Amino acid sequence: MVSRHWLYFSGFVVTGILVVGAGLIGLFEGLSALSGGIPASGEFILIAMLSAAAEWVIAVIVLGLFTGFFLVATGVSILRNASIPRDDRLVSVVQWLERQYPPLRKFDVSGHVEPTTEERRQEIEEEYVSGEMSEAEFERRLTQLMDDTSSEERSQASTDSTIEIEDDTR
């Protein structure tokens, strides 16, 4: 089965070719209006060319909108299926972008690039096994990670209960 982003991309290519074709046909029709013996008034020539190619101008605009839609859909589809690395530095960059451009928040990219507790634990264990940290540092970082996780779970639970209380009062 063909993946969705290939279908969107092929829609982008097809509509892009149609935009170019319709634009060229409109250009030729507009230029053909000049061969009709029109007086040399600059404004009149432009109006005559646009009126001769009006349907092609509209077709190019409509096809251009479809082309833009397919391009955006291709990008979104690829990003949703992409294997994005999970990194704290990347999370801070994505969160900054989400603050600057609020419509990005609905895609929840920061949630997708933030390392999970399990990944953070594995990273700490790998550093310990490779000898980059002492046993005391290993224990301290594991305890800190578990404390952070439990405090996040408690804050999430209190947020959920607050929402339920607000819903009950309505």
C-alpha positions in Angstrom: 0.0 0.0 0.0 1.2 3.5 -0.8 1.9 5.7 2.1 -0.1 8.9 2.5 2.8 11.3 2.1 3.5 9.8 -1.4 -0.1 10.4 -2.4 0.1 14.0 -1.1 3.4 14.5 -2.9 2.0 13.1 -6.2 -1.0 15.4 -5.8 1.4 18.3 -5.3 3.4 17.4 -8.5 0.3 16.9 -10.6 -1.3 20.1 -9.6 2.0 21.9 -9.9 2.3 20.7 -13.5 -1.3 21.8 -14.1 -0.6 25.3 -12.7 2.4 25.7 -15.1 0.3 24.4 -18.0 -2.7 26.7 -17.2 -0.3 29.6 -16.7 1.3 29.1 -20.1 -2.0 28.7 -21.9 -3.3 31.9 -20.2 -0.1 33.7 -21.2 -0.6 32.6 -24.8 -4.2 33.7 -24.8 -3.3 37.0 -23.3 -0.6 37.6 -25.9 -3.0 36.6 -28.7 -5.2 39.5 -27.7 -2.3 41.8 -28.8 -2.4 40.5 -32.3 -6.0 41.7 -32.7 -4.9 45.3 -33.6 -5.4 46.9 -30.2 -4.5 50.6 -29.8 -1.2 51.2 -28.0 -2.6 52.5 -24.7 -0.8 50.7 -21.8 -3.7 50.3 -19.5 -6.0 49.1 -22.3 -3.5 46.5 -23.4 -3.3 45.1 -19.9 -7.1 45.0 -19.5 -7.4 43.3 -22.9 -4.8 40.7 -22.1 -6.4 39.9 -18.7 -9.9 39.7 -20.1 -8.7 37.3 -22.8 -7.0 35.1 -20.2 -9.4 35.6 -17.3 -10.6 32.0 -17.0 -6.9 30.8 -17.1 -6.0 33.3 -14.3 -8.8 31.9 -12.2 -7.7 28.3 -13.0 -4.1 29.1 -12.0 -5.3 30.6 -8.7 -7.5 27.6 -7.8 -4.9 25.1 -8.9 -2.3 27.1 -6.9 -4.4 26.7 -3.8 -4.6 23.0 -4.3 -0.9 22.8 -4.9 -0.3 24.7 -1.7 -2.6 22.3 0.2 -0.8 19.3 -1.2 2.6 20.7 -0.3 1.5 21.4 3.3 -0.2 18.0 3.6 3.0 16.3 2.3 5.1 18.1 4.9 2.8 17.4 7.8 2.5 13.7 6.8 6.3 13.3 6.6 6.8 15.0 9.9 4.2 12.8 11.6 5.9 9.7 10.4 9.5 10.9 10.9 11.7 9.4 13.5 12.6 12.6 15.4 15.4 12.2 17.9 14.5 12.9 21.6 16.8 15.4 23.2 16.5 18.0 25.9 18.1 20.7 23.8 15.7 20.0 20.9 12.8 20.3 23.4 13.9 23.7 24.5 14.2 24.9 20.8 10.7 23.4 20.0 9.1 25.0 23.1 10.6 28.4 22.1 9.1 28.0 18.6 5.8 27.0 20.1 5.8 30.2 22.2 6.7 32.3 19.2 4.2 30.7 16.9 1.1 29.5 18.9 -0.5 27.6 16.0 2.4 25.1 16.3 1.1 24.0 19.7 -1.7 21.9 18.2 0.9 19.6 16.7 2.5 18.9 20.2 6.0 18.6 18.7 7.6 19.3 22.1 5.9 16.3 23.5 7.2 14.1 20.7 10.8 15.2 21.1 11.0 15.2 24.9 12.8 12.1 26.2 10.7 9.7 28.2 11.6 8.7 31.8 12.8 5.3 30.5 15.1 6.9 27.9 16.6 9.2 30.5 17.1 6.2 32.9 18.8 4.3 30.1 21.1 7.2 29.4 22.1 7.5 33.1 22.8 3.8 33.2 24.9 3.9 30.0 27.0 6.8 31.5 27.5 4.8 34.7 28.4 1.6 32.9 30.9 3.4 30.7 32.6 4.8 33.9 31.6 8.5 33.3 30.1 8.8 36.8 30.5 7.4 40.2 28.1 5.2 42.0 27.0 8.0 44.3 26.3 10.3 41.3 24.4 7.5 39.6 22.2 7.0 42.6 21.7 10.7 43.0 20.6 11.2 39.4 18.3 8.2 39.5 16.7 9.4 42.6 16.3 12.9 41.1 14.8 11.4 37.9 12.3 9.4 39.9 11.4 12.4 42.1 10.8 14.5 39.0 8.7 11.8 37.5 6.5 11.4 40.6 6.1 15.2 41.0 5.0 15.4 37.3 2.5 12.6 37.9 1.1 14.4 41.0 0.8 17.7 39.2 -0.9 16.0 36.3 -3.3 14.2 38.7 -4.2 17.5 40.5 -4.7 19.2 37.1 -7.1 16.4 36.1 -9.0 16.6 39.3 -9.2 20.4 39.0 -10.7 20.0 35.6 -13.3 17.5 36.9 -14.3 19.9 39.7 -14.7 22.8 37.3 -16.8 20.6 35.0 -19.1 19.5 38.0 -19.8 23.2 38.9 -21.3 23.9 35.4 
